[in-house]
């Protein structure tokens, strides 16, 4: 009997341990709380230069359970795209997806993500393939972005350029998380370079940008000329080819001077060229633009809180010639505060993809926003808005493509000559009226066609803003010194050239 009591106590303790769940370690108990969430070591699993050089590479992603109790992840999965094959390694198993994976409390899970891609795809393949790695826990869905570049390129990820640098044309350049050119530094982009920027990324110039500075065509060129420098978004699929708002744009800040862009195409951004000097300080940003095309510009759905433009200047200086601006969702040219803008032989053909209420050209002493960090922005009269031998046209609902805010206060700083304008507000002979200086106002677009083909009058498969045979802009310009060729380097009539970026070519 003396051994019976200790034996009973031992059996009782063992039974209690087995039967009572409360004695199970807390970190092994699985919570069903819908508020339980995971944390991740990365918000983006990114495959870049190593990836395209080797074809296959593996990246690590740590998944953390910060909860006291265990969680059961109902699903870990991603959907592979045709250009990229993804696979996962979870708990030692190579899988396309996994279900009911438990992570103990205060513990972690290592997920290996492997991507395989053709390192030398055809030019039509996308640079960028995005996917989401999904985690579903107690009804909560979380995702980590998977980002893969499918072609060999120079990758500029959040880069700050601190020495004079040349971007060559031997491989494409991909901008991710923006690029900054430091003060006093020059970035030179050579003929034929291709720059592809990720969503929201800018090229920010505090120093100097020389874009295609040395290219000298020997004769007329085509719009597809391989020596043209081209900026666009990094999505290469066909549906993104002409979609606005895919990347930020090129910004020139206070002190950025001597900038030159020649034989360049900028498309599909939220802002085209942005001169940013909102407090009217010195030295002012200065940019010269020759033989450039800007199209498909829009800040719609960008979250910026202000309307964008192909050329947006806050107290900056712009000299623009032989340039085409087309298909902007808001303004083509937006010159604010003390900006100084000169347009020579330019064509603004602003046929937006949607309904547009903003005029193509807006000049105002006020900035698009009233303050920065509660510091009010100055209201300053524009120094100069001068237009010669140019077209300002488009599809705005009001029919008014030109507006000077409080223009009577700086009328002496406005000069428009030998240009074709769509404006009823300024069709009189008053101080701001433009029925003078050789200007052509409001021709009937359908009885006297201005361009070869437009979205509202599509006579070719694609818009073509060269002058139609009987365009009212033909032979109505005055020769300008130093501008004897057009956007495509074709010779202009030496005595009676055409208005706009293109000199009409006789069949």
C-alpha positions in Angstrom: 0.0 0.0 0.0 2.8 2.4 0.7 3.8 2.3 -3.1 0.2 2.8 -4.3 -0.2 6.4 -3.4 2.9 7.7 -5.2 1.9 5.6 -8.3 -1.6 7.2 -8.3 -0.1 10.7 -8.1 2.2 10.0 -11.0 -0.6 8.6 -13.2 -2.8 11.6 -12.3 0.0 14.1 -13.4 0.5 12.3 -16.7 -3.2 12.2 -17.4 -3.5 15.9 -16.7 -0.6 16.7 -19.0 -2.2 14.8 -21.9 -5.8 15.9 -21.4 -5.5 19.6 -20.6 -4.8 21.7 -23.7 -3.9 24.7 -21.5 -0.6 23.0 -20.8 0.4 22.9 -24.4 3.1 25.5 -25.2 1.5 28.8 -26.2 3.7 29.2 -29.3 2.2 25.9 -30.6 -1.4 26.9 -30.2 -2.9 28.1 -33.6 -4.8 31.3 -33.4 -7.9 31.9 -35.5 -7.9 35.6 -34.8 -8.8 37.5 -38.0 -6.5 40.3 -36.8 -3.4 38.1 -36.9 -1.1 39.3 -39.6 2.4 38.5 -40.9 5.4 40.7 -41.4 8.0 40.4 -44.2 11.7 41.1 -44.6 11.0 42.7 -48.0 8.1 44.5 -49.6 9.5 43.6 -53.0 11.4 40.6 -54.2 13.4 42.1 -57.0 15.4 40.3 -59.7 17.7 42.6 -61.8 21.1 42.5 -63.3 22.2 39.2 -61.8 19.0 37.7 -62.9 19.3 38.7 -66.6 22.9 37.7 -66.7 22.3 34.2 -65.4 18.8 33.4 -66.5 17.9 31.9 -63.1 18.5 33.1 -59.6 17.0 32.6 -56.1 16.0 35.3 -53.6 15.3 35.0 -49.9 12.1 36.2 -48.2 11.6 35.9 -44.4 8.1 35.7 -43.2 7.6 36.7 -39.5 4.9 35.7 -37.1 5.0 38.4 -34.4 2.0 36.9 -32.6 2.3 34.9 -29.4 0.4 32.0 -30.9 1.0 30.1 -34.0 -0.7 31.0 -37.3 -1.8 28.7 -40.1 -1.2 30.3 -43.5 -4.0 28.9 -45.6 -2.3 29.7 -48.9 1.1 30.8 -50.2 0.9 31.3 -54.0 1.7 33.4 -57.0 0.7 33.4 -60.6 3.6 33.2 -63.0 3.6 35.3 -66.2 4.5 33.9 -69.6 7.9 35.6 -69.7 9.0 34.4 -66.3 8.7 31.0 -64.5 8.6 31.3 -60.7 8.9 28.5 -58.2 9.0 28.5 -54.4 11.0 26.5 -51.9 9.0 26.2 -48.6 10.1 24.0 -45.7 12.5 22.3 -48.1 9.9 21.5 -50.7 10.0 23.0 -54.2 6.4 24.0 -55.0 4.4 26.3 -57.1 2.1 27.0 -54.1 1.6 25.8 -50.5 -1.4 25.4 -48.2 -1.9 25.2 -44.5 1.7 26.2 -43.5 2.1 26.7 -39.8 4.4 29.3 -38.3 5.0 29.0 -34.5 4.4 32.0 -32.3 7.3 34.5 -32.4 8.9 32.4 -35.1 9.6 32.8 -38.9 9.5 31.0 -42.2 12.0 31.2 -44.9 10.6 31.3 -48.5 13.0 31.0 -51.4 11.7 32.5 -54.6 13.3 31.3 -57.8 12.8 33.0 -61.2 13.8 31.7 -64.6 13.7 33.9 -67.7 15.4 34.1 -71.1 18.3 36.5 -70.5 18.4 37.6 -74.1 14.7 37.9 -75.2 13.5 39.5 -78.4 13.0 43.2 -78.3 9.3 42.8 -78.1 9.5 41.0 -74.7 8.7 43.2 -71.6 11.5 44.6 -69.5 9.4 44.3 -66.4 7.3 41.4 -65.2 5.4 42.1 -62.0 3.6 39.5 -59.8 2.3 39.2 -56.3 3.3 36.5 -53.8 0.1 36.0 -51.8 -0.3 35.0 -48.2 -3.8 34.2 -46.8 -4.0 33.9 -43.0 -7.4 33.7 -41.2 -9.1 35.4 -44.1 -6.5 38.2 -44.3 -4.7 38.5 -47.7 -1.3 40.1 -47.8 1.1 40.3 -50.7 4.7 40.8 -51.4 5.5 42.2 -54.9 7.8 40.1 -57.1 9.6 42.2 -59.7 11.6 40.8 -62.6 13.4 42.4 -65.4 13.6 40.3 -68.5 16.3 41.9 -70.6 19.9 42.9 -70.0 20.2 46.6 -69.1 21.8 49.2 -66.9 19.7 49.4 -63.7 19.7 52.7 -61.7 17.9 51.9 -58.5 17.5 55.0 -56.3 20.9 56.2 -57.7 22.6 59.5 -56.9 25.0 60.6 -59.5 28.0 62.3 -57.9 30.5 62.5 -60.7 30.2 63.4 -64.4 28.5 60.4 -66.0 27.7 59.2 -69.5 24.7 56.9 -70.2 25.7 55.0 -73.3 23.3 53.4 -75.9 24.8 49.9 -75.8 22.2 48.6 -73.4 18.9 50.1 -72.2 18.8 52.1 -68.9 16.1 51.2 -66.4 15.3 53.7 -63.6 13.7 52.4 -60.4 13.1 54.6 -57.3 14.3 57.7 -59.3 17.7 59.0 -60.1 19.3 62.3 -58.8 22.0 64.3 -60.6 23.8 66.2 -57.9 24.5 70.0 -58.1 27.6 70.7 -60.2 27.4 67.3 -61.9 26.6 66.6 -65.6 24.8 63.6 -66.9 25.2 63.1 -70.6 22.9 60.8 -72.5 24.3 59.7 -75.9 22.5 59.3 -79.2 20.2 56.3 -79.4 20.0 55.6 -75.7 16.7 54.1 -74.3 15.6 55.0 -70.8 12.8 53.0 -69.2 11.4 54.3 -65.9 9.3 52.5 -63.3 6.0 53.9 -62.0 6.6 57.1 -60.0 10.3 57.4 -60.9 11.8 60.7 -61.9 15.1 61.8 -63.3 15.8 64.7 -61.0 18.5 67.2 -62.2 20.1 69.5 -59.7 23.2 69.7 -61.9 23.0 69.5 -65.7 21.5 67.2 -68.3 22.9 67.0 -71.8 20.6 64.7 -73.8 21.9 63.8 -77.3 24.2 66.8 -77.4 26.4 65.7 -80.3 24.1 64.1 -82.8 24.2 65.9 -86.1 22.0 64.2 -88.7 23.4 64.5 -92.3 20.0 64.9 -93.8 16.2 64.3 -93.2 15.5 61.6 -90.7 12.4 59.5 -89.9 10.5 59.4 -86.6 12.0 55.9 -86.0 15.6 57.1 -86.4 17.7 54.9 -84.1 19.8 57.9 -83.0 16.8 59.6 -81.2 17.0 59.3 -77.4 13.8 57.8 -76.0 12.3 58.0 -72.5 9.2 55.9 -71.6 7.8 53.6 -68.9 9.3 50.2 -68.2 6.2 48.2 -69.2 6.9 46.9 -72.7 3.6 45.1 -73.4 1.6 46.3 -76.3 -1.3 47.7 -74.1 1.2 50.1 -72.4 2.7 51.5 -75.7 0.8 54.8 -75.6 -0.7 54.8 -72.1 -0.1 58.1 -70.1 1.1 58.4 -66.5 3.4 55.4 -66.4 6.4 57.2 -64.8 7.2 60.5 -63.3 9.2 62.7 -65.8 12.3 64.8 -65.8 12.6 67.5 -63.1 15.0 70.4 -63.1 15.5 72.1 -59.8 16.8 75.4 -58.5 20.4 75.9 -59.8 20.1 73.5 -62.7 21.4 75.4 -65.7 22.8 74.8 -69.2 20.4 71.8 -69.8 20.0 70.8 -73.4 17.6 68.2 -74.9 18.0 67.4 -78.6 16.4 64.8 -80.9 14.6 63.2 -77.9 11.3 61.5 -77.4 9.5 61.7 -74.0 6.3 59.8 -73.7 3.8 58.2 -71.3 4.8 60.2 -68.1 2.9 62.1 -65.5 4.9 65.2 -66.1 7.1 65.8 -69.1 9.7 68.4 -68.2 9.2 70.0 -64.8 11.1 73.2 -63.9 10.8 73.5 -60.1 11.8 76.8 -58.5 8.6 77.6 -56.6 10.1 80.4 -54.4 11.5 82.3 -57.4 15.1 82.0 -56.3 18.4 82.3 -58.2 20.0 80.7 -60.2 16.8 79.7 -62.0 16.5 76.4 -63.8 17.1 76.7 -67.5 16.4 74.2 -70.3 16.8 74.4 -74.0 14.7 72.0 -76.1 15.3 71.4 -79.8 13.8 68.7 -82.1 11.9 67.0 -79.3 8.6 65.1 -79.1 6.5 64.9 -76.0 3.2 62.9 -75.9 0.8 61.1 -73.7 1.4 63.1 -70.5 -1.1 63.0 -67.6 -1.2 63.3 -63.8 -4.7 61.8 -63.6 -4.8 59.1 -60.9 -1.3 60.0 -59.8 -2.2 61.5 -56.5 -0.2 64.7 -57.1 -3.2 67.0 -56.4 -2.5 69.3 -59.3 -2.8 69.2 -63.1 0.2 68.2 -65.1 1.7 69.3 -68.3 4.3 68.2 -70.9 6.2 71.4 -70.1 5.5 72.7 -66.5 7.6 75.6 -65.3 7.6 77.2 -61.8 9.9 80.2 -62.1 12.0 78.6 -64.8 13.3 79.4 -68.3 12.4 77.4 -71.3 13.6 77.9 -74.9 11.8 75.4 -77.2 12.1 75.0 -81.0 11.0 72.4 -83.6 9.0 70.5 -80.9 5.8 68.5 -81.1 3.5 68.2 -78.0 0.5 65.9 -78.4 -2.2 64.0 -76.5 -1.9 65.4 -73.0 -4.7 64.8 -70.6 -4.3 68.3 -69.1 -2.0 71.1 -70.2 0.6 70.9 -72.9 2.4 74.0 -71.6 1.8 75.4 -68.1 4.0 78.4 -67.3 3.6 79.9 -63.8 5.0 82.7 -61.7 8.0 84.4 -63.2 8.6 81.8 -65.9 10.2 82.8 -69.2 9.0 80.7 -72.2 9.9 81.0 -75.9 8.3 78.7 -78.4 9.6 78.7 -82.0 8.3 76.4 -84.8 6.4 74.3 -82.3 3.2 72.2 -82.8 0.8 71.7 -79.9 -1.8 69.2 -81.1 -3.5 68.3 -77.9 -6.1 65.6 -78.7 -6.5 64.0 -75.3 -7.6 60.4 -74.8 -10.5 61.5 -72.6 -12.6 64.6 -72.0 -10.3 67.6 -71.3 -11.4 70.9 -69.8 -8.0 72.5 -69.4 -6.6 74.7 -72.3 -3.5 73.4 -74.0 -1.5 76.5 -72.8 -2.0 78.2 -69.5 0.1 81.2 -68.3 -0.4 82.4 -64.8 1.4 84.4 -62.1 0.2 81.7 -59.6 1.7 78.3 -59.0 -0.4 75.1 -59.2 -0.4 75.0 -55.3 -0.5 77.9 -52.8 2.1 76.8 -50.3 4.9 74.3 -49.5 5.3 73.2 -45.8 3.0 76.1 -44.9 5.3 78.6 -46.7 3.2 80.6 -49.2 4.4 80.7 -52.8 5.0 84.1 -54.4 2.6 85.4 -57.0 4.8 86.9 -59.7 4.1 88.1 -63.2 5.6 85.9 -66.0 8.7 87.4 -67.4 8.0 86.4 -70.9 5.7 84.3 -73.0 6.7 84.5 -76.6 5.4 82.3 -79.5 6.6 82.5 -83.1 5.6 80.3 -86.1 3.8 77.8 -83.9 0.5 75.9 -83.7 -1.7 75.8 -80.5 -4.6 73.4 -81.2 -6.5 70.6 -79.6 -9.8 69.0 -78.6 -10.7 70.9 -75.4 -14.5 70.9 -74.8 -14.7 74.7 -74.5 -12.8 75.2 -77.8 -10.4 77.5 -75.9 -6.8 76.3 -76.0 -5.1 79.4 -74.7 -5.5 81.2 -71.4 -3.6 84.1 -69.6 -4.6 84.3 -66.0 -4.7 88.0 -65.0 -3.1 88.6 -68.4 -3.8 92.4 -68.4 -1.2 92.8 -65.7 1.7 91.5 -67.8 0.4 92.1 -71.4 3.7 93.7 -72.3 5.4 90.3 -71.6 3.2 88.4 -74.1 4.1 88.2 -77.8 2.5 85.8 -80.3 3.4 86.1 -84.0 2.7 84.2 -87.2 1.0 81.4 -85.3 -2.1 79.4 -85.7 -4.3 79.5 -82.6 -7.5 78.0 -81.4 -8.9 80.8 -79.2 -12.1 82.7 -79.0 -11.2 84.5 -75.8 -8.4 86.4 -77.5 -9.8 86.8 -81.0 -10.3 90.5 -80.8 -7.9 93.4 -81.4 -7.7 94.5 -77.7 -4.7 94.4 -75.5 -4.7 90.6 -75.4 -6.3 90.1 -78.7 -4.4 88.0 -81.3 -6.0 89.2 -84.6 -2.7 90.8 -85.4 1.0 90.0 -85.9 0.2 87.6 -88.7 -1.7 85.1 -86.5 -4.4 82.7 -87.9 -7.3 82.2 -85.5 -9.9 79.4 -85.4 -9.8 78.0 -88.9 -12.5 75.4 -89.5 -10.7 72.1 -89.0 -13.0 70.2 -91.2 -13.2 72.5 -94.2 -9.5 73.4 -94.0 -7.8 70.4 -92.5 -4.7 71.4 -90.4 -3.0 68.1 -90.0 -2.8 64.9 -92.0 -4.6 62.8 -89.5 -6.0 63.4 -86.0 -8.1 61.3 -83.5 -11.1 63.5 -84.4 -10.5 63.1 -88.1 -8.6 59.8 -88.5 -7.5 59.5 -92.1 -4.5 57.4 -91.4 -4.1 54.4 -89.0 -2.2 56.6 -86.5 -2.3 60.4 -85.8 0.0 62.4 -88.0 0.5 66.0 -87.1 2.4 67.0 -90.2 0.6 69.6 -92.2 -2.2 68.5 -94.6 -1.9 69.5 -98.3 -4.2 72.5 -97.9 -3.4 73.3 -94.3 -3.9 77.0 -93.5 -0.5 76.9 -91.7 1.3 76.3 -95.0 3.7 79.1 -96.1 2.5 81.5 -93.4 5.6 81.6 -91.1 8.5 84.1 -91.2 12.1 82.8 -91.4 13.9 82.7 -88.1 17.7 82.9 -88.0 19.3 79.6 -87.1 16.2 77.5 -87.6 16.5 76.5 -91.2 15.3 72.8 -90.7 12.3 71.2 -89.1 11.7 68.6 -86.4 12.9 65.8 -88.8 15.8 67.9 -90.0 14.2 68.7 -93.4 15.0 72.0 -94.9 12.4 74.8 -94.5 11.4 77.1 -97.3 13.9 79.9 -96.9 11.3 82.7 -97.7 7.9 81.4 -96.7 8.3 78.5 -94.3 5.4 76.6 -92.8 4.0 77.2 -89.3 4.6 74.5 -86.8 7.2 71.8 -86.1 7.0 70.2 -89.6 7.8 71.7 -93.0 5.3 70.3 -95.4 6.8 68.0 -98.0 5.4 68.1 -101.5 4.5 64.7 -102.9 
